[in-house]
């Protein structure tokens, strides 16, 4: 199980792949592969032997069978919006890009479901379902680009995950391919199915166990009314405590987001959403449902925010204003990118009651590392997204950013949380996996990986740090990584 990967016969591999894919769907030159060398975490990047772009599930199946027969590693990739290097290519393997499997197969308005291929963007599902008065719940900030296959791999959430849940709560069935090219079908239209809960196991498995070729998602009725309550606070402590007050009052907002001063100012410069620039923190609390329900809960939330010393308070005036307030939040990541040559987005999750103390500790750590951090995150479920600003052209700045990121994740675990909420582990969080999991738990993860992928050639080197064989490729000549 820990034997080194066998040398790859590149000529044989490329000849076999050329029999499966059209010439334009097989990229073998370095320049053509550059757009695929990393995901949205460019600290880690590499080039594969080939990029395969199948147009059908059958072609993807044939690619997997060929690679398995030749002992060639395969890394699945969607839109490349991931933030943990989870789809970074293997230098001795094939990058299996599923972006051309982008068809909405079926929308069933009566059953409130949609069947889609993995390359369909998150936003496209809701756009197509809107004609039937329906929408798809999870809405990551990258929803305009991120694909549903990648959402399944990372168990993505978004700003409305507090009420509507993560990907695992919103999918009913999956079609997948194993590394051997065998098709698996799990789940179905029924609320439950017999046997092991493979849906929960495979959702969030980061392409380590199987490759998604079709997803059945659950669709929800578009709420009658939605309104955002935006409040500014003089301290992150007041804002953090206000989050707990809302949940304690028995209100479950559609979304409850928090941004600190640096993130506020960057987002406001970018989106001009009307955020209070003088606030140390803001909360965006969205309430949806019937008009009466929204009005009642909106008044309660506003009163709770005032009781916590809100320095400003504003309710969205209409749908356009509501969308503008969310535009600022969803634009926060690119907006912060204007403040620094590079930024590093973390993904720890903590108990809601620890928000204020953890944010203060993050700022103390940032000062120690002489770096700035902007905080923008899903406050309702404690999913932090600290954005570490650094200079990718300065090796020392890169090292400090990576160490600060690891310290933030370890801080999340000490606070009673975990090292990821919706981004996954990938390569980024390998070093902090032992901070959350015991050796016995890590061994169990290894056993699960080996059960699905005995040769350990499906997305090797990601997710599970104790797989020595998977780690060996990270030291191969030709890898191009910082740090």
Helices and strands as residue ranges (DSSP letters): H 10-20, G 23-25, E 26-27, H 30-33, G 34-36, E 44-45, E 50-52, H 57-70, E 73-77, E 93-97, E 104-108, E 113-116, H 122-129, G 130-132, E 134-135, H 148-154, H 161-164, G 167-169, E 171-177, E 183-187, H 198-202, E 211-218, E 220-221, E 225-233, H 236-248, E 255-260, H 261-271, E 281-289, H 291-307, E 312-315, H 319-330, H 332-336, E 342-345, G 352-354, H 355-369, E 372-377, G 379-381, E 386-390, H 395-414, G 430-432, H 433-436, H 439-452, H 468-472, G 473-475, E 480-481
